[in-house]
Amino acid sequence: MTVLLPDSLDRALAHLAAEPGAHVLAGGTDFMVEVNYGHRRPETVLSLRRLDDLRMWHVEASHVVLGACVTYAQLLDPALADLMPGLAQAARTVGSPQIRSTGTIGGNLSTASPAGDMLPVLAALDAEVVLASSTGVRTLALSEFVTGPKRTARRADELLIAVRVPVANGPQEYLKVGVRNAMVIAVASVAVVVDHDGRTVRAALGSCGPVPVRCHDAESWVAPLVDWDARRIDDPRTHEAFGVRCAEAARPIDDHRSTAAYRSHACRVLARRALARCL
């Protein structure tokens, strides 16, 4: 196995252009498990360890731009968590402190697991993914980037370099259920984002479809029912009906972690609770 350690983005992209089959390694919290179990044996690994720029973040107009190697632990920093509380809540549920210090937002996106904790929050935030190659840069909506379970639109010669996240002025919630309370893969998860300026409510589901599922019907239905001046919903029946509509958007399956019926039920309960906490 050949391990490439470029010290600049240009050199990393040149390596990918020359060896498009190279496996990109960031935190390695998913990839190294597969290597240790003998499920993966790539001939070439491109490590991002020396690309310090990919571990940075900054505010650009109305967006936060997260380098692909920003870790879950960084998302918990108050300066960043205040801008994107939903991502901070999701990051707090990921693995152990060691995993949170190593795993990256770019790795979670590139793995594209239906149970990925970042994915429903980024979907609800209308995030965009920035991809670079030796020939140029392109930006994709998250819905265009994640194409199926563990499948993305990234070309073999491209590197995910950043995630652009609009800043929403309002509360955000991320809730998930699993087989235990900590260090657990989500059986079902829900992200709700309220934007007071745009007077919108956005919601997305995780582990309830092959890709993150946006609840467009629930979003358009509930927005006119919000008292935007008071920033609240007074009728608990609205919260319940919102949960039902979110559950109707789910596309769950039976697998070794849960049944489809339980996932639908969990989505309804989690969406109701998330909306009630936000409004």
C-alpha positions in Angstrom: 0.0 0.0 0.0 1.3 3.4 -1.0 0.5 6.4 1.3 0.7 9.8 -0.3 1.2 12.8 2.1 0.8 16.0 0.1 1.5 19.3 1.9 -0.6 21.5 -0.3 -4.0 21.3 -1.9 -2.5 21.7 -5.4 -0.3 18.7 -4.8 -3.2 16.6 -3.5 -5.2 17.4 -6.6 -2.3 16.6 -8.8 -2.0 13.2 -7.1 -5.7 12.5 -7.6 -5.4 13.5 -11.3 -2.5 11.0 -11.7 -4.0 8.3 -9.6 -7.8 8.7 -9.5 -8.3 5.4 -7.8 -6.5 6.6 -4.7 -8.6 6.4 -1.5 -8.8 9.8 0.3 -8.1 9.5 4.0 -9.2 12.2 6.5 -10.0 11.1 10.1 -10.2 7.5 9.1 -12.9 6.6 11.7 -14.9 4.6 9.1 -12.2 3.6 6.6 -9.7 2.1 9.2 -12.4 -0.1 10.6 -12.9 -1.6 7.1 -9.1 -2.0 6.7 -8.7 -3.6 10.0 -11.4 -6.2 9.2 -9.9 -6.8 5.8 -12.8 -5.4 3.9 -10.7 -2.7 2.1 -7.3 -3.0 0.7 -6.6 0.1 -1.5 -3.3 0.2 -3.4 -2.9 3.9 -2.8 -4.1 6.1 0.1 -4.1 9.9 -0.2 -3.8 11.3 3.4 -5.1 14.9 4.1 -3.2 15.1 7.4 -0.9 17.9 6.2 -3.5 20.1 4.6 -4.0 22.5 7.4 -6.2 24.8 5.3 -8.9 22.1 5.2 -9.1 22.2 9.1 -10.1 25.9 9.1 -13.5 27.6 8.9 -14.7 31.2 8.3 -17.8 33.3 7.8 -18.4 34.4 4.2 -21.3 36.9 3.8 -24.4 34.9 5.0 -22.6 31.5 5.0 -20.2 29.6 7.2 -17.6 27.8 5.1 -16.3 24.7 6.8 -13.1 23.1 5.6 -13.6 19.4 4.8 -11.3 18.3 7.7 -13.1 20.3 10.4 -13.7 17.8 13.1 -16.8 17.1 15.2 -14.9 18.5 18.2 -14.4 21.8 16.3 -18.1 22.0 15.6 -18.7 22.0 19.4 -16.5 25.2 19.8 -18.9 27.9 21.1 -17.9 30.3 18.3 -19.1 27.8 15.7 -21.9 26.2 17.7 -23.6 29.6 18.1 -23.8 29.9 14.4 -24.9 26.4 13.7 -26.4 24.9 16.8 -28.0 22.0 14.9 -24.6 20.8 13.7 -23.2 21.1 17.2 -26.0 19.0 18.6 -25.4 16.3 16.0 -21.6 16.4 16.6 -22.2 15.9 20.3 -23.9 12.6 19.6 -21.1 11.1 17.5 -19.0 8.4 19.0 -16.6 8.9 21.8 -14.4 12.0 22.5 -11.6 10.3 20.6 -13.8 9.9 17.5 -15.1 13.4 17.8 -11.5 14.7 17.9 -10.6 12.7 14.7 -13.7 12.3 12.6 -14.4 15.1 10.1 -17.4 16.6 8.4 -16.0 15.9 5.0 -15.5 12.3 5.9 -19.1 11.9 7.2 -20.4 13.4 3.9 -18.1 11.3 1.7 -19.0 8.1 3.5 -22.7 9.0 2.7 -24.1 6.6 5.2 -27.9 6.9 5.5 -27.2 7.0 9.3 -24.6 9.8 9.1 -25.4 12.3 11.8 -24.3 15.4 9.9 -26.4 14.7 6.8 -29.9 15.5 8.0 -28.8 18.7 9.6 -26.9 19.8 6.5 -29.9 18.9 4.4 -32.2 21.0 6.6 -29.7 23.9 6.4 -29.6 23.8 2.6 -25.8 23.2 2.7 -23.7 23.0 -0.4 -20.6 20.9 -1.1 -17.5 22.3 -2.7 -15.5 19.9 -4.9 -12.1 20.6 -6.4 -10.0 18.9 -9.1 -6.9 19.9 -11.0 -9.2 21.3 -13.7 -11.5 23.5 -11.5 -14.0 23.8 -8.7 -17.7 23.0 -8.6 -20.4 23.4 -6.0 -23.3 21.0 -5.5 -26.3 21.1 -3.4 -26.3 18.3 -0.7 -29.2 16.6 -2.5 -27.1 16.5 -5.7 -24.0 15.3 -3.9 -25.4 12.3 -1.9 -26.9 10.0 -4.5 -27.5 6.8 -2.5 -26.3 4.7 0.4 -22.6 5.3 0.5 -22.6 6.8 -3.0 -21.8 10.4 -4.0 -21.4 12.5 -7.1 -17.7 13.0 -6.4 -15.6 12.1 -9.4 -12.5 10.0 -8.8 -10.2 13.0 -9.6 -12.0 15.3 -7.2 -11.5 16.2 -3.6 -14.3 17.5 -1.2 -12.6 20.6 0.1 -15.4 22.5 1.9 -19.1 22.7 3.0 -21.0 26.0 2.6 -23.7 26.4 5.2 -26.2 29.2 5.2 -26.6 30.9 8.6 -30.2 30.7 9.8 -31.5 33.1 12.4 -33.4 30.9 14.8 -33.4 27.8 16.9 -32.3 24.4 15.5 -32.7 20.9 16.9 -31.2 17.5 16.1 -32.7 14.4 17.8 -32.0 10.7 17.2 -32.8 7.3 18.7 -30.7 4.2 18.8 -30.2 1.0 20.7 -28.5 2.8 23.6 -28.0 6.4 24.8 -24.4 7.0 23.7 -21.9 6.0 21.0 -24.7 4.7 18.8 -25.6 4.6 15.2 -29.0 6.3 14.6 -32.0 4.1 14.0 -33.8 7.3 13.1 -32.9 11.0 13.3 -34.6 14.3 12.7 -33.2 17.8 12.2 -35.4 20.9 12.4 -34.2 24.4 11.5 -36.2 27.6 12.1 -35.3 30.8 10.2 -37.1 33.8 11.7 -35.8 36.1 9.0 -37.1 34.0 6.2 -40.1 32.8 8.2 -39.4 29.2 7.3 -39.3 25.8 9.1 -37.1 23.2 7.5 -36.9 19.5 8.4 -34.9 16.5 7.3 -34.8 12.8 8.3 -31.8 10.5 8.7 -31.7 6.7 8.7 -35.2 6.7 7.1 -34.3 6.5 3.4 -31.3 5.9 1.1 -30.4 9.6 1.3 -31.3 12.4 3.7 -35.1 13.0 3.3 -36.4 16.6 3.3 -39.9 17.0 4.6 -41.1 19.6 2.1 -44.8 19.0 2.6 -44.5 19.4 6.4 -42.4 22.5 6.0 -44.8 24.3 3.7 -47.8 23.3 5.8 -46.5 24.5 9.2 -44.9 27.8 8.2 -48.2 29.7 7.9 -49.3 28.4 11.3 -46.3 29.9 13.2 -46.9 33.1 15.1 -43.7 34.7 13.8 -44.0 37.8 15.9 -44.2 35.8 19.1 -41.9 33.1 17.7 -44.0 30.3 18.9 -46.8 27.8 18.1 -49.4 27.6 20.8 -51.5 24.7 19.7 -49.8 21.3 20.5 -51.9 19.7 17.8 -49.8 21.6 15.3 -46.7 19.9 16.6 -48.3 16.5 16.4 -49.6 17.0 12.9 -46.1 18.2 11.8 -44.7 15.0 13.2 -47.2 13.0 11.2 -46.4 14.8 8.0 -42.6 14.3 8.5 -43.2 10.6 9.1 -45.1 10.4 5.8 -42.0 11.7 4.0 -39.9 8.8 5.4 -38.8 5.9 3.2 -37.6 3.5 5.9 -36.6 -0.2 5.5 -36.4 -3.2 7.8 -32.8 -4.1 8.7 -30.8 -5.5 11.6 -31.2 -2.3 13.7 -34.9 -1.7 13.3 -38.1 -2.2 11.5 -39.5 0.2 9.0 -42.6 0.7 11.1 -40.6 1.7 14.2 -38.5 4.1 12.1 -41.7 5.8 10.9 -43.0 6.0 14.5 -39.7 7.4 15.7 -39.7 10.1 13.0 -43.2 11.2 14.0 -42.2 11.5 17.7 -38.8 13.1 17.1 -40.2 15.7 14.6 -43.0 16.6 17.0 -40.5 17.1 19.9 -38.0 19.0 17.8 -40.6 21.4 16.5 -41.9 21.9 20.1 -38.4 22.7 21.3 -37.8 25.2 18.5 -41.3 26.8 18.6 
